[in-house]
Structure formats: structure tokens, C-alpha cells
Amino acid sequence: MSLTEKQTLLNRVDAALDDVRPHLAVDGGNVEVVDVTEDNVVKIKWLGACEGCSMTSMTMRAGIEQAIIGKIPEITGVVAINGIAV
């Protein structure tokens, strides 16, 4: 994937997360897109209250993954680089 293609994909992922961000902000949290790997796995970073929240695994499955993969089907998965280990 070229640098331009990667940046376009990162922008699309970030835009997809805009649907979820207001729900995270209610509890003082947010999420940041860190990278998209060569095999189309999105790496995110939990911010604010989300970083230490025990609900991040549910939020990941029910919110983050659905928001991203629902709009960008070429994404194969989403992983968090921080937060509570599952």
C-alpha cells in the first residue's frame, strides 16, 4: 500500500469513528487511530476515561469494530495498543 493509500485509509477510519466518539465523550473518553497495518488491521489508542475502563472490550466489539468494518469492509480487525488487558 502506498503512503497516499495508507493516509486515505487512515482518514476513512478516523471519519468512521466520528459516529462513536460522542458516546465515548459522554463518559470522558475518546479514541485515536494510530496505524493501519499492511494486513489492514487498525491500531487504536484509548484516550481519557476509556484508557482505564473495564468496558473497553465490549466497546471495541459493539462500537469501534462495527463502526469501522461496517463502513470500511477491507479492514480485517481492530486492536487497542493500550488500556486494560483482556
Secondary structure, 3 states (H helix, E strand, C coil): CCHHHHHHHHHHHHHHHCCCHHHHHHCCEEEEEEEECCCCEEEEEEEEHHHHCCCHHHHHHHHHHHHHHHHCCCCCEEEECCCCCC
